[in-house]
Amino acid sequence: MTLIKSISGIRGTIGGQIGEGLNPLDLTRFTAAYAFWIKQKNEKKTTIIVGRDARISGEMVNHVVIGTLLGMGCDVIDIGLATTPTTEVAVQLERAAGGIILTASHNPKQWNALKLLNGQGEFLNALEGEEVLQIAESGSYRFAPVDELGKLTYDSSFTQKHIEKVLSLPLVNIEAIYRSNFTVAIDCVNSVGGIAIPELLKALGVNTIEMLNCTPNGNFAHNPEPLPDHLTEISGLLKQGNVDVGFVVDPDVDRLAIICEDGSMFGEEYTLVSVADYVLAHTTGNTVSNKSSTRALRDITMKHGGQYTASAVGEVNVVEKMKATQAIIGGEGNGGVIYPECHYGRDALVGIALFLSHLAISEMKPTELRRTYPAYFMAKKRMDLTSEIDVDKLLQHIANQYTSLDVSTIDGVKIDFPTSWVHLRKSNTEPIIRIYTEAPSQEEANRLADQFISEITTFIA
């Protein structure tokens, strides 16, 4: 059993003893700590939005979390099965004090988690998350007396409200999409994407939808992380030649993978690149992605006259950097698109609507559109270490070897070479180093990763 407590929330495998898995008692403790923190920030009676993905444990977790919030004196709006971005939008629309999303994102079905939102419908920052963890650790929260218990209401309308918000975006060209008469395939891994994505596509004027794994029952048909090795079913469907484009989302619908008309992968790194290209072609501005994301976004941004900035890894870090640089679009190379015109959160619904608009207006096939972008290739590897190794000292040693180059130590160590880069990051939960590289060819990216694995091995020896 696994229980991971971090500034971004609490996640773990269902069951186990207290402190060793995600069980009702630990759920209560962390929910109460969050509610106490929220009440400290708000003088009036507080309202919390609760939404969940379709995983099997969701109903149990939902009951525990909502009961705890009511017991803490918070009013609750239960929006039911909803995507992560839908819950974020609901917090904004209701002017709620915060929100809790019950989802373990791309993790397998035995996992679940609490993702914690502030009053803007955005994830807590590092300081806020640490405050919640300290409250949970100290047990300093207090439950409400009987006359101050919260009230529960149900509202299942927010998926439609979210779709309407996406449709209202000026750059979403419904007319062009309708004229294109697209046939679209989707794989929603039997979670809440199966509710939201078909409705979005119909509203965009897509009349022919090939639906795979769209029953929201939590029985994931394949590994739920939208990576190429897991997408053979939808890839095989597109190879038959009757579908224009395919979309795959993870269980909570904040990541988007695109499949080309020939069954090939558009590339999760290029989801954001293509959407940003479309946005920047119509709106001059800046962009942000994290340090482990492709250089192609930088290249596209510069082509359109904007400024690109890299942030530390993590959605909250990307959002903070976007606000600081007044970026008009940003996200992460895992298929996460953040478009502030809608809200500050990764949103696959926004990504689909903008990508289809781009495809319709360009009159290109996905393979043709993909070839218009700079060709970069990535390698993602990891090294298992022993707990005795001082990882910070190791990373500093690597940084010291490359002082003549552009080296960043904000988030691990990132070294920029003229045509490639390497990013080394330590895990906060286990003794490993993740090694990400990018280069003009897959062979060079692999070779660069192996080079740094060898350097790390030499230092350890």
C-alpha positions as CSV (number, residue, x, y, z in Angstrom):
1,M,0.0,0.0,0.0
2,T,1.2,3.5,-0.8
3,L,0.3,6.9,0.7
4,I,2.1,10.0,-0.7
5,K,1.6,13.4,1.0
6,S,2.8,16.4,-0.9
7,I,2.0,20.1,-1.4
8,S,-0.2,19.2,-4.3
9,G,-2.5,17.0,-2.2
10,I,-2.7,13.4,-1.0
11,R,-2.6,10.3,-3.2
12,G,-2.3,6.7,-2.6
13,T,-3.6,3.2,-3.2
14,I,-6.9,2.3,-1.8
15,G,-7.0,0.4,1.5
16,G,-4.3,-0.6,4.0
17,Q,-3.6,0.5,7.5
18,I,-3.7,4.1,8.7
19,G,-0.9,6.1,7.2
20,E,0.0,3.3,4.7
21,G,-2.8,3.6,2.1
22,L,-5.6,5.9,1.1
23,N,-8.4,4.9,3.5
24,P,-11.3,6.7,5.1
25,L,-9.4,7.8,8.2
26,D,-6.6,9.4,6.2
27,L,-9.1,10.9,3.8
28,T,-10.9,12.5,6.8
29,R,-7.7,13.9,8.2
30,F,-6.5,15.6,5.1
31,T,-9.9,16.8,4.1
32,A,-10.4,18.3,7.5
33,A,-7.0,20.0,7.4
34,Y,-7.9,21.6,4.0
35,A,-11.3,22.7,5.2
36,F,-9.7,24.3,8.3
37,W,-7.2,26.1,6.1
38,I,-10.0,27.4,3.8
39,K,-12.0,28.6,6.8
40,Q,-9.0,30.5,8.1
41,K,-8.8,32.4,4.7
42,N,-12.6,33.2,4.6
43,E,-14.6,35.1,7.2
44,K,-18.0,34.1,5.9
45,K,-19.4,30.5,5.7
46,T,-17.4,28.7,3.0
47,T,-18.6,26.7,-0.1
48,I,-16.4,23.9,-1.5
49,I,-16.9,22.3,-4.9
50,V,-16.3,18.6,-5.1
51,G,-16.0,16.7,-8.4
52,R,-14.6,13.3,-9.2
53,D,-13.5,11.1,-12.1
54,A,-15.0,7.7,-12.7
55,R,-12.5,5.4,-10.9
56,I,-14.0,2.6,-8.9
57,S,-13.1,4.0,-5.5
58,G,-14.6,7.4,-6.4
59,E,-18.0,6.9,-4.7
60,M,-16.4,5.8,-1.4
61,V,-13.9,8.7,-1.4
62,N,-16.7,11.1,-2.4
63,H,-18.9,10.1,0.6
64,V,-16.0,10.4,3.1
65,V,-14.7,13.8,1.7
66,I,-18.2,15.4,1.5
67,G,-19.1,14.1,5.0
68,T,-15.9,15.6,6.4
69,L,-16.4,18.9,4.8
70,L,-20.0,19.1,6.1
71,G,-18.7,18.2,9.6
72,M,-16.2,21.0,9.3
73,G,-19.0,23.5,8.7
74,C,-18.4,23.9,5.0
75,D,-21.3,24.0,2.5
76,V,-20.6,21.6,-0.4
77,I,-21.7,21.6,-4.0
78,D,-21.3,18.0,-5.3
79,I,-21.0,18.2,-9.1
80,G,-20.7,14.5,-9.5
81,L,-18.7,12.9,-12.3
82,A,-16.7,15.7,-13.8
83,T,-13.4,16.4,-15.4
84,T,-10.6,18.2,-13.5
85,P,-11.0,21.3,-15.6
86,T,-14.7,21.3,-15.2
87,T,-14.3,21.3,-11.4
88,E,-11.9,24.2,-11.7
89,V,-14.4,26.1,-13.8
90,A,-17.1,25.3,-11.3
91,V,-15.1,27.0,-8.5
92,Q,-14.9,30.1,-10.6
93,L,-18.5,30.2,-11.7
94,E,-19.8,29.6,-8.2
95,R,-17.3,32.0,-6.6
96,A,-16.6,29.2,-4.2
97,A,-13.9,29.3,-1.5
98,G,-12.2,26.3,-3.0
99,G,-12.6,22.8,-4.5
100,I,-11.5,19.2,-4.2
101,I,-11.0,17.0,-7.2
102,L,-11.1,13.3,-6.5
103,T,-8.8,11.8,-9.1
104,A,-5.5,10.1,-9.4
105,S,-5.1,11.5,-12.9
106,H,-3.2,8.9,-15.1
107,N,-2.5,6.5,-12.3
108,P,-4.0,2.9,-12.4
109,K,-7.4,2.1,-11.0
110,Q,-6.1,1.1,-7.5
111,W,-5.0,4.8,-7.0
112,N,-7.1,7.8,-6.0
113,A,-6.2,11.3,-4.7
114,L,-7.4,14.6,-3.4
115,K,-6.4,17.5,-5.6
116,L,-6.9,20.8,-3.7
117,L,-8.0,24.1,-5.3
118,N,-8.0,27.7,-4.1
119,G,-10.8,30.2,-4.6
120,Q,-9.6,30.9,-8.2
121,G,-10.1,27.3,-9.1
122,E,-6.3,26.8,-9.3
123,F,-4.0,24.4,-7.5
124,L,-2.5,25.4,-4.2
125,N,1.0,26.8,-4.4
126,A,3.9,25.3,-2.5
127,L,3.5,27.5,0.6
128,E,-0.3,26.9,0.8
129,G,0.1,23.2,0.3
130,E,2.7,23.0,3.1
131,E,0.3,24.9,5.4
132,V,-2.4,22.2,4.8
133,L,0.1,19.4,5.4
134,Q,1.2,21.0,8.7
135,I,-2.4,21.3,9.9
136,A,-3.0,17.7,9.0
137,E,0.2,16.6,10.9
138,S,-0.7,18.7,14.0
139,G,-4.4,17.8,14.0
140,S,-5.2,21.4,14.9
141,Y,-8.5,21.4,13.0
142,R,-11.8,21.5,14.9
143,F,-15.1,20.1,13.7
144,A,-18.3,22.2,13.8
145,P,-21.1,21.9,16.4
146,V,-24.5,20.8,15.3
147,D,-25.9,24.2,14.5
148,E,-23.0,25.1,12.3
149,L,-22.8,22.0,10.1
150,G,-22.6,22.6,6.4
151,K,-25.3,22.1,3.8
152,L,-25.0,19.8,0.7
153,T,-26.4,20.5,-2.7
154,Y,-26.1,18.5,-6.0
155,D,-25.5,20.2,-9.3
156,S,-24.7,18.1,-12.4
157,S,-24.9,21.1,-14.9
158,F,-21.2,22.1,-14.8
159,T,-20.1,19.9,-17.7
160,Q,-22.5,21.7,-20.0
161,K,-21.5,25.1,-18.5
162,H,-17.8,24.2,-19.1
163,I,-18.6,23.3,-22.7
164,E,-20.4,26.5,-23.2
165,K,-17.4,28.4,-21.8
166,V,-15.2,26.7,-24.3
167,L,-17.6,27.4,-27.2
168,S,-17.6,31.1,-26.3
169,L,-13.9,31.5,-26.8
170,P,-13.3,33.8,-29.8
171,L,-10.7,31.5,-31.4
172,V,-13.0,28.4,-31.3
173,N,-14.3,28.4,-34.9
174,I,-17.4,26.3,-34.8
175,E,-18.4,27.2,-38.3
176,A,-15.1,26.1,-39.8
177,I,-15.2,22.9,-37.9
178,Y,-18.8,22.1,-39.0
179,R,-17.8,22.8,-42.7
180,S,-14.9,20.4,-42.4
181,N,-17.3,17.5,-41.7
182,F,-14.6,15.8,-39.6
183,T,-14.9,12.2,-38.5
184,V,-13.3,12.0,-35.1
185,A,-12.3,9.0,-33.0
186,I,-11.9,9.3,-29.2
187,D,-10.6,7.1,-26.4
188,C,-11.7,8.2,-23.0
189,V,-10.3,5.2,-21.0
190,N,-13.8,4.6,-19.4
191,S,-13.7,7.7,-17.3
192,V,-15.3,11.1,-17.3
193,G,-14.0,12.0,-20.7
194,G,-16.7,9.6,-22.0
195,I,-19.3,12.1,-20.6
196,A,-17.7,15.4,-21.7
197,I,-15.8,14.8,-24.9
198,P,-18.7,13.5,-27.1
199,E,-20.9,16.4,-25.9
200,L,-18.2,18.8,-26.7
201,L,-17.6,17.4,-30.2
202,K,-21.4,17.4,-31.0
203,A,-21.6,21.1,-29.9
204,L,-18.6,21.9,-32.2
205,G,-20.4,20.4,-35.2
206,V,-18.7,17.1,-35.4
207,N,-21.4,14.7,-36.6
208,T,-19.4,11.4,-36.9
209,I,-17.7,10.2,-33.7
210,E,-16.1,6.8,-33.3
211,M,-16.1,6.2,-29.5
212,L,-13.7,3.8,-27.8
213,N,-13.8,3.2,-24.0
214,C,-16.4,5.9,-23.3
215,T,-18.4,4.2,-20.5
216,P,-17.5,6.0,-17.3
217,N,-17.3,2.9,-15.0
218,G,-13.6,3.2,-13.9
219,N,-12.6,-0.1,-15.5
220,F,-9.7,1.3,-17.5
221,A,-9.4,-0.6,-20.8
222,H,-5.7,0.0,-20.9
223,N,-3.0,1.8,-19.0
224,P,-4.6,5.2,-18.5
225,E,-1.6,7.3,-19.2
226,P,-2.0,8.5,-22.8
227,L,1.4,7.3,-24.1
228,P,2.0,5.7,-27.5
229,D,2.5,2.2,-26.1
230,H,-1.0,2.3,-24.5
231,L,-2.9,3.6,-27.6
232,T,-2.7,0.7,-30.0
233,E,-6.5,0.3,-30.2
234,I,-7.3,3.8,-31.4
235,S,-4.2,3.8,-33.6
236,G,-5.4,0.7,-35.3
237,L,-8.7,2.3,-35.9
238,L,-7.2,5.3,-37.7
239,K,-4.9,3.1,-39.8
240,Q,-8.1,1.8,-41.5
241,G,-8.3,5.2,-43.2
242,N,-11.8,6.4,-42.4
243,V,-11.1,8.8,-39.6
244,D,-9.7,12.3,-39.8
245,V,-8.2,12.6,-36.3
246,G,-8.2,10.9,-33.0
247,F,-8.1,12.3,-29.4
248,V,-7.1,10.4,-26.3
249,V,-7.5,11.8,-22.7
250,D,-6.5,10.6,-19.3
251,P,-9.1,9.7,-16.6
252,D,-9.5,13.3,-15.4
253,V,-9.2,14.9,-18.9
254,D,-6.5,17.4,-18.3
255,R,-4.1,15.8,-20.8
256,L,-4.6,15.4,-24.5
257,A,-2.9,13.1,-27.0
258,I,-3.6,13.4,-30.7
259,I,-3.6,10.6,-33.3
260,C,-3.0,11.4,-36.9
261,E,-5.2,10.2,-39.7
262,D,-2.7,7.4,-40.6
263,G,-2.6,6.1,-37.0
264,S,0.7,7.7,-36.1
265,M,1.2,9.7,-33.0
266,F,1.1,13.5,-33.4
267,G,3.3,13.5,-30.2
268,E,2.2,14.6,-26.8
269,E,4.9,17.3,-26.8
270,Y,3.3,18.8,-29.9
271,T,-0.3,19.1,-28.5
272,L,0.7,22.3,-26.9
273,V,2.9,23.4,-29.7
274,S,0.2,23.1,-32.3
275,V,-2.5,24.8,-30.2
276,A,0.0,27.6,-29.3
277,D,0.8,28.1,-33.0
278,Y,-2.9,28.6,-33.7
279,V,-3.4,31.0,-30.8
280,L,-0.2,33.0,-31.6
281,A,-1.2,33.3,-35.2
282,H,-4.3,35.3,-34.1
283,T,-3.0,36.9,-30.8
284,T,0.5,38.3,-30.3
285,G,1.8,37.3,-26.9
286,N,4.1,35.2,-24.7
287,T,4.2,31.5,-23.8
288,V,5.4,29.3,-21.0
289,S,6.1,25.6,-20.6
290,N,8.2,23.6,-18.1
291,K,11.9,22.9,-18.4
292,S,11.2,19.3,-19.5
293,S,9.1,20.3,-22.5
294,T,10.1,20.6,-26.1
295,R,12.1,23.5,-27.6
296,A,9.6,23.6,-30.4
297,L,7.3,25.9,-28.3
298,R,10.1,28.3,-28.0
299,D,10.8,28.2,-31.7
300,I,7.1,28.7,-32.6
301,T,6.8,31.6,-30.1
302,M,9.8,33.4,-31.5
303,K,8.4,32.9,-35.0
304,H,5.3,34.8,-34.0
305,G,7.2,37.6,-32.3
306,G,6.5,36.5,-28.7
307,Q,8.7,35.7,-25.7
308,Y,9.1,32.1,-24.4
309,T,9.9,31.4,-20.7
310,A,10.5,28.0,-19.0
311,S,9.2,27.2,-15.6
312,A,9.9,24.6,-13.0
313,V,8.0,21.3,-13.6
314,G,4.5,21.3,-12.2
315,E,1.2,22.9,-13.3
316,V,1.2,25.4,-10.4
317,N,4.7,26.6,-11.4
318,V,3.7,27.0,-15.1
319,V,0.6,29.0,-14.0
320,E,2.7,31.3,-11.7
321,K,5.2,31.9,-14.5
322,M,2.4,32.5,-17.0
323,K,1.0,35.2,-14.8
324,A,4.4,36.8,-14.2
325,T,5.1,37.0,-17.9
326,Q,1.5,37.7,-19.1
327,A,1.6,34.6,-21.3
328,I,-1.5,34.1,-23.4
329,I,-1.0,30.3,-23.6
330,G,1.2,27.7,-21.9
331,G,1.2,24.2,-20.5
332,E,3.3,21.1,-20.3
333,G,4.7,18.7,-22.7
334,N,2.5,15.9,-21.4
335,G,-0.4,17.1,-23.5
336,G,-1.5,19.8,-21.0
337,V,-2.9,23.0,-22.6
338,I,-3.4,26.0,-20.3
339,Y,-5.4,28.9,-22.0
340,P,-6.1,31.7,-19.6
341,E,-8.8,33.1,-21.9
342,C,-10.8,30.1,-20.5
343,H,-9.1,29.5,-17.1
344,Y,-5.7,28.8,-15.6
345,G,-5.7,25.0,-15.7
346,R,-4.7,22.2,-18.1
347,D,-7.8,21.5,-20.1
348,A,-8.2,18.8,-22.8
349,L,-11.6,20.3,-23.9
350,V,-10.0,23.6,-24.7
351,G,-7.2,21.7,-26.5
352,I,-9.6,19.8,-28.7
353,A,-11.7,22.8,-29.6
354,L,-8.6,24.9,-30.5
355,F,-6.9,22.1,-32.4
356,L,-9.9,21.3,-34.5
357,S,-10.3,25.0,-35.3
358,H,-6.6,25.0,-36.4
359,L,-7.1,21.9,-38.5
360,A,-10.2,23.2,-40.1
361,I,-8.8,26.7,-41.0
362,S,-5.4,25.3,-42.2
363,E,-7.2,22.7,-44.3
364,M,-4.4,20.3,-43.5
365,K,-4.4,16.7,-42.4
366,P,-2.8,16.1,-39.0
367,T,0.3,14.6,-40.5
368,E,0.7,17.6,-42.8
369,L,0.3,20.0,-39.9
370,R,2.8,18.1,-37.8
371,R,5.5,18.4,-40.5
372,T,5.2,22.2,-40.3
373,Y,6.8,22.2,-36.8
374,P,10.5,21.9,-35.8
375,A,11.5,18.2,-35.5
376,Y,12.8,17.4,-32.1
377,F,13.1,14.0,-30.4
378,M,13.1,13.2,-26.7
379,A,14.5,10.4,-24.5
380,K,13.0,9.9,-21.0
381,K,15.0,7.7,-18.7
382,R,15.6,7.1,-15.0
383,M,18.3,5.9,-12.7
384,D,17.6,4.1,-9.4
385,L,19.9,5.2,-6.6
386,T,20.5,4.1,-3.0
387,S,19.1,6.2,-0.2
388,E,22.7,6.9,1.0
389,I,23.5,9.0,-2.1
390,D,23.4,12.8,-1.7
391,V,21.3,13.6,-4.8
392,D,21.7,17.4,-4.3
393,K,25.4,17.1,-4.2
394,L,25.4,14.9,-7.2
395,L,23.3,17.4,-9.2
396,Q,25.6,20.3,-8.2
397,H,28.6,18.3,-9.3
398,I,27.0,17.8,-12.8
399,A,26.2,21.5,-13.0
400,N,29.8,22.5,-12.1
401,Q,31.1,20.5,-15.1
402,Y,29.2,22.6,-17.6
403,T,29.5,26.2,-16.4
404,S,30.5,27.4,-19.9
405,L,27.0,26.5,-21.1
406,D,23.5,27.8,-20.2
407,V,22.8,25.9,-16.9
408,S,19.7,26.3,-14.8
409,T,19.5,24.9,-11.3
410,I,15.9,26.1,-10.5
411,D,14.4,22.7,-10.9
412,G,17.1,20.0,-10.7
413,V,19.8,20.8,-13.4
414,K,19.0,21.7,-17.0
415,I,21.9,22.1,-19.4
416,D,21.2,23.7,-22.8
417,F,23.6,22.7,-25.6
418,P,23.4,24.5,-29.0
419,T,21.0,21.9,-30.6
420,S,20.0,19.8,-27.6
421,W,19.4,19.8,-23.9
422,V,19.4,17.6,-20.8
423,H,17.3,18.0,-17.7
424,L,18.1,16.0,-14.5
425,R,15.5,16.0,-11.7
426,K,15.4,14.1,-8.5
427,S,12.2,12.5,-7.2
428,N,10.7,13.9,-4.0
429,T,9.2,10.5,-3.1
430,E,11.8,7.9,-4.0
431,P,15.6,7.7,-4.6
432,I,15.8,8.1,-8.3
433,I,16.9,10.7,-10.9
434,R,14.9,11.3,-14.0
435,I,16.9,12.1,-17.1
436,Y,15.1,13.9,-20.0
437,T,16.9,14.9,-23.2
438,E,15.9,16.4,-26.5
439,A,17.9,16.5,-29.8
440,P,17.3,16.8,-33.6
441,S,17.3,12.9,-33.8
442,Q,16.1,10.1,-31.6
443,E,19.6,8.5,-31.7
444,E,21.2,11.7,-30.5
445,A,18.6,12.1,-27.7
446,N,19.3,8.6,-26.5
447,R,23.0,9.0,-26.8
448,L,22.9,12.2,-24.7
449,A,20.8,10.5,-22.0
450,D,23.3,7.6,-21.9
451,Q,26.2,10.1,-21.6
452,F,24.7,11.6,-18.4
453,I,23.8,8.2,-17.0
454,S,27.5,7.3,-17.4
455,E,28.6,10.6,-15.7
456,I,26.3,9.9,-12.8
457,T,27.6,6.4,-12.5
458,T,31.2,7.6,-12.5
459,F,30.4,10.2,-9.8
460,I,28.7,7.6,-7.6
461,A,31.6,5.2,-8.1
